[in-house]
Amino acid sequence: MLMKIPTVIHPSSVIEAGAKIGEGVRIGPFCHVSADAVIGDRVELVSHVSVMGATMIGASTKVYPMATLGGPPQNTKHKGGRTTLVIGENCTIREGVTMHLGTDSSRGETVIGDNGNFLAYAHIAHDCIVGKNATFANQATLGGHCEIGDNVYIGGLTAVHQFVRVGDNAFLGGCSAIVGDVIPYAIAVGNRASLRGLNIIGLKRAGLPRSEIHTLRKAYRTIFDRSRTVGENIEFAKAEFVSSPTAMKIIDFIASRGKRHYAVPSLKAGDGDDFDDED
């Protein structure tokens, strides 16, 4: 018979009546947990953590001092209705991180996937969706309504404009301003960032076969061939790469574009592979 892990709450912390606290939770000194919060099993709030509003924290997530989770959205359209923040399991949320609730005039929830790593002072605004295995370096920032795919890395001091979409396995370089959608598997860098090729290192780490990486490289060049319009290129790519799920992920991402334009290769980037490191 398995022994239950006791929940430990420091006497200086305030847990409002109605808050749901799981098994094996550790809440250190000077934390505050709202009445509408749900704290999953084995979560640790190290100290000085504020969990506000209808915030749900998944099992085995660790939150460091001065993080504020579930603050009201910084959106004047929000009228105070009940909205939520849902944080996945096994996340690391470092010092000073802020994540806000959704707005009652939009999606109504902010969602963070499992296994995220959010370094000091990162910010996730209202109504964002962040996929699994995300890494936000120090002070990486999302505006409202952003959609971030799985396995995305956002460099330190990088800001992502509201409504921007970032595809799976993309890499956003540090100190960048991301104002347009970034296709899956790409590297985007710069003030008003442009694409700098494919995230080859990330693709290798993800175990993508060399043959599929070569196919992606060819698809990338086809899509951004400057001798034709992007619309024409997409039609060419649909026919040529229909058997490649990874290439089709990029094609479908562009075809289902959101409210923002999408980032394209810089004119200075040649064929767009200047950041690739493939042999």
N, C-alpha and C positions, 0 to 999 in steps of 0.2 A: 504494500500500500504506500503510495507516494505521500510524502509529508508536504503539507501546505507551507509555502513560504510566507512568513508574516509580513504585514504591511507596517511600515515605520513612518510616523509623521512627527516632525520636530514640534515641540510645544509652542514655538514662536510663530508657526505658520497658521494661516486662517483658511479653513475649508468650510465653505458655506453649506448650510443645510440643503440637501437635494443633490449635491455633487455625487457622482458614482465613481468609487475608487476600487480598482481591481485588486487581485491578490499579488503579494510580493512587491507592492509599490513602495518606493522610498521618496519621501518628501522632506527635503532639508530645511534649514532655517529661513524664515522670513519669506515664504512663498504665499501666494494667494490663489485660491482655486474657486471659481464662481459656482453658483448653485446649479447652473445648466451644463456644467462640464462633465465629460466622461474620460476618466483616466484608465487606460488599459493595464493589463497585468504586467508586472515587472518594469513599469515605467519609473524612471528616476528624474526627479526635479532637484537639481543639485542644491541650489539656494537662490533666493531673491528672484524667483520666476513668477510671472503673472499669467494665469490662464483665465481668460475672460470670455464671457458670452457662451454660446453653444459650441464649444470646442471639444472635439474628440481626438484623443491621442492614442495611437495604436501601441500594441504591446512591445515592450523592450526598447522603447525610444528613450533617449537620454537628453535632457535639456539643461543647459548650463546657465550660470547666473546672468540676470538682467534681461533674459529673453522675455518678450511679451507676445503671447499667442492669443488670437481671437479678439484683438482690438477692433473697434468699429471701423468700417471702411472710410477712407478719405475720399468720399464721393458725395457731392452736394445733392445728388438725386436720391440718396438713401434717406428714407423717412423713419427709420427706427424699427422696422419690422424684424421678426426673428429670422436670422440667417445663420449659416454655419461655417465652421472651419473643420475640415477632416484631415488629420495627419496620419499617415500610414505607420506600419510596424517597422521597428528596427532602424529608426532614423536617429541621426546625431544632429542636435541643434545647439550651436555654440553661442558664445556670449553676445548679448545684445541683438539677437535675431528678432525680427518682427514679422508676423504673419497675420493678415487681417481677414475678418469675416467677409462673406459675399454681400452684395447689395440686394435690397428687396425690389429693385426695379430691373434687375438683370438675372444672372444665373442663380443667385441666392446662396451660393456656396463656393468656398475656396477648397481645393482638393490637392493634397500632397501625397505622392505615391510612396511605396515601401522603400526602405534602404537608402533614403536620401541623406546627404551629408551637406549641411548648411553651415558654413564657417562664419566667423564673427561679423556681426552687423549686416548680414544679408537681409534683404527685405522682399517679401512676397505680398503684393497688393490684392485687393478684393477681386473675387470671381476668377482667379487664375486656376489653371489645372496644370500640375507638375507631375510628370510620369515617374516611373520607378528608377532607382539608381541614379538620381540626379546629384550632381556636385555643384554647389554654388560657392565659389571662393569668397574671400573677405569683401564685404560691401557690394556684392553682386545684387542687382535690383531689378525687380519686375514691376512694370506699370500694370494697371488693371486689365482684366480680361485676356491675359496672355495664355497661350497653350504651349506647354513645353513637353516634348516627347520623352521617351525612355532613354536612359544612358547619355543624357546631355551634360556637358561640362560648360559652366559659365565662369569666365575668369574674373579676377578681382577688379573691383571698381567699374565693372561693366553694367550699363543700364540698358534695359530692353523696353522699348516704347509700348504703350498700351495697345492691345489687340494684335500684337505680333504673335505669329506661330513659329515655333522652332521644331524641326523634325527630329526623329530618333537619331541618336548617335552623333549629333552635331557638336561642334566645339566652337565656343565663342571666346575669342582671345581677350585678354585683360585690357582694361582702360578703353573699351570699345563702346560706341553708341549704336545699338541695333534698332533701326527704324523700319526695317522691312522683314518679311518672312524669310527664314533660313531653311533651305531644303534639308532633308535627312542626309546624314553622312558628311556634311560639308564643314569646312572651317570658314568662319567669318571674323574679320578683324578690321578695326579702324573706326575713326569718327565718321558717322554715317557709313556703317561697315559695308564692305564688299566681300564677295567670296574669294577665298585664296586656295581653292582646290578642295580635295576630299580629305577627310580625317582618317588617313591611312593607318596611323598608329592605333587609333581607336578601333578601326575595323579589324586589324590584326589581333588586338587584345580580345575582341569579341569572338574570335575564331572563324571569321569569314574566310573561305578558301581563296587562294591566290587567283584562281580562274574567275571567281565572282568579283574580286577587286578589279581585275582587268576589264570585266564587263561594265562595272560601274564607272570606271575611268572613261571608257568609250561612250557610255550614255551621257556622262557629264559634258563631254566635248560636243556631242551631237546636240544636246539641249541648248547649249550656249554658243553654238556656231553663229558668228556674226554675219555670215553671208546670207542668212535667211532670218525671217521674223521668228520670235520664240514660239508663236502659234504654229507656224509651219514645222519648226523643229520638234515640237511635241508630237505632232502627227507622225513625222518620220520615226521618232523614238518609240511611240506606241507600237508601230508595226515591227520595228527591228528588235525590240527588247521585251516583247510580250512574254517570253519564257523565263525572264529573270525577275523573281519577286522583289529583289532589292532595288533594281532599276525602276521597276513599276511603282515602288513606294515613292520615289522622287517624282515620277511623272504624275501620279495621282495627287501628290501633295500640291504640285503647281496647278493642276487642273481644278482642284477644289479650293482655290485661293480664297483667303478671308478678306478682311477690311483693309489690310495693308498691302502695298506692293511687295515684291519679293526681292531679296538681295541678289545681285548678279556679279559676275567676275569683274574686277577692275580692268580698265583698259591697259593699265601698266602690268597686269599679271600674265601677259602672254597667253598661253593656252590654259591658264587657270590651275596649273599644277605646281606652283612655286613653293607650296608648303608640303607637298607630298614627299615621302621619303622612300618610296618603293624601290627595290633593287632593279 
